[in-house]
């Protein structure tokens, strides 16, 4: 697996009692991005944290904050997370009535914009969005909880999205989130992923985060 793959540890699996320290630790261990999973207990069956918590840890790293908004409606919260220090904001195709408008709102803040596809959301959902986004996130578990098992059928979707991205000729990241570990990471990359979100596979290896990240890279 090429070392160029980006690793984005999800702080959903971090120790919340020492969250700033955890973010600093994965930064120093070689993380490329910090993945921030925001859940509302409505769009997904769990609640995580809001922009105030994210803002409080923003100063602990200069690494990009990859913010995954699993909330609906999503539009009223885009500005709050932009103000809190997001570098990329990812919205779900089903999280509002006009996903194209949501993407444009993110981009109007000078941020990278991404669209997330749930396991039951077809790649075809991107047909009229792919030319506007900077990142596509393929969920390989149903969103809401960490530590779930990788859904094998999503490998075909990753490959399909890879073809769509390549056809644009644009530099669009293809990120994969869910059940990523040393076994599934190379398979996701082989299917076309160039960025991987990992929660328990990194933070579950406490304190040797560097070894966990190297393992995910296949190094």
SVG drawing of the C-alpha trace seen along z (x, -y; Angstrom):
<svg xmlns="http://www.w3.org/2000/svg" viewBox="-36 -33 43 41">
<polyline fill="none" stroke="black" stroke-width="0.4" points="0.0,0.0 1.5,-3.4 2.7,-5.6 1.0,-8.5 -2.3,-7.4 -3.5,-10.0 -4.5,-8.8 -7.1,-10.7 -7.6,-9.4 -11.1,-9.9 -11.2,-11.6 -14.6,-9.9 -12.4,-7.1 -10.1,-9.3 -10.1,-9.8 -12.5,-12.7 -11.0,-13.5 -7.7,-14.4 -8.9,-15.3 -6.4,-18.1 -3.5,-15.8 -4.9,-13.0 -5.1,-15.3 -1.5,-16.5 -0.3,-12.9 -1.7,-11.6 -0.4,-14.7 3.1,-13.9 2.6,-10.2 2.2,-11.1 -1.5,-11.7 -2.2,-13.7 -5.6,-15.0 -7.7,-15.0 -11.1,-13.6 -13.9,-15.1 -17.2,-13.1 -20.1,-15.3 -23.3,-13.4 -26.7,-14.8 -28.7,-11.8 -31.2,-12.4 -29.5,-11.8 -27.5,-9.1 -28.3,-7.2 -25.5,-8.8 -24.4,-12.2 -20.8,-13.3 -19.9,-17.0 -20.4,-20.4 -18.4,-23.3 -17.4,-24.6 -15.5,-21.4 -13.8,-21.3 -12.8,-25.0 -11.2,-24.2 -8.8,-21.6 -8.1,-23.5 -5.1,-25.2 -3.4,-21.9 -2.4,-21.1 -1.9,-22.7 -3.0,-19.6 -6.2,-20.0 -9.5,-19.3 -11.6,-17.0 -15.1,-17.6 -17.8,-15.1 -21.2,-16.5 -23.7,-13.7 -26.5,-16.1 -29.7,-17.1 -30.6,-19.7 -27.0,-20.4 -27.1,-23.9 -27.7,-25.9 -24.4,-24.5 -22.0,-24.9 -20.9,-28.4 -20.5,-27.4 -18.0,-24.6 -16.3,-26.9 -15.8,-29.5 -14.5,-26.7 -11.6,-25.9 -12.7,-23.4 -10.5,-23.0 -12.9,-20.6 -16.6,-20.1 -18.3,-16.9 -22.1,-16.8 -24.3,-13.8 -26.3,-13.7 -29.5,-13.2 -28.9,-15.8 -30.8,-18.6 -33.2,-19.3 -30.5,-20.8 -27.1,-19.2 -25.7,-21.3 -26.5,-24.4 -24.9,-22.9 -21.7,-22.2 -21.7,-25.8 -22.2,-27.2 -19.1,-25.3 -17.0,-26.6 -18.2,-30.1 -16.4,-30.0 -13.2,-29.2 -13.1,-25.6 -12.8,-22.3 -16.3,-20.7 -17.0,-17.0 -20.1,-14.7 -20.5,-11.5 -22.3,-8.4 -23.9,-6.0 -23.7,-2.3 -27.2,-2.4 -26.5,-5.6 -25.6,-4.8 -22.5,-6.3 -25.0,-7.7 -25.9,-10.3 -22.7,-12.1 -23.7,-12.5 -24.4,-16.2 -22.1,-16.9 -18.8,-15.4 -17.6,-18.5 -18.2,-20.7 -16.7,-18.8 -13.2,-18.4 -13.7,-15.1 -16.0,-12.1 -16.4,-10.1 -17.5,-6.5 -18.9,-5.1 -18.1,-1.4 -20.2,-1.1 -23.6,-2.7 -22.7,-5.9 -23.3,-6.5 -20.8,-4.4 -17.1,-3.5 -15.7,0.0 -18.1,1.5 -17.3,4.2 -16.3,3.2 -19.2,3.7 -17.6,5.7 -20.1,4.5 -18.8,1.0 -15.6,2.0 -17.5,1.9 -18.8,-1.6 -15.2,-2.8 -14.1,-1.5 -17.1,-3.2 -16.4,-6.5 -12.7,-6.2 -13.8,-6.0 -16.0,-9.0 -13.3,-11.0 -10.7,-10.1 -13.1,-11.0 -13.3,-14.6 -9.5,-15.1 -9.7,-17.0 -7.8,-16.4 -10.7,-15.1 -9.9,-13.0 -11.6,-9.7 -11.8,-9.0 -13.1,-5.8 -14.5,-5.6 -15.7,-2.6 -14.1,0.6 -10.6,-0.4 -7.8,1.6 -4.6,3.3 -6.6,5.9 -9.2,3.6 -7.0,0.6 -5.0,2.1 -8.3,3.4 -9.9,0.0 -6.8,-1.6 -6.7,1.1 -10.3,0.2 -9.3,-3.4 -9.2,-5.2 -6.4,-7.7 -7.5,-8.7 -8.5,-6.5 -10.4,-7.4 -9.5,-5.2 -10.8,-5.5 -10.3,-2.4 -7.5,-1.1 -5.4,-4.1 -6.7,-5.1 -7.1,-1.5 -3.3,-1.1 -2.7,-3.7 0.0,-4.8 1.8,-3.7 -0.1,-5.8 2.8,-6.0 2.9,-2.2 -0.8,-2.1 -0.5,-4.8 2.4,-3.1 0.5,0.2 -2.5,-1.4 -0.1,-2.9 1.3,0.6 4.8,-0.7"/>
</svg>
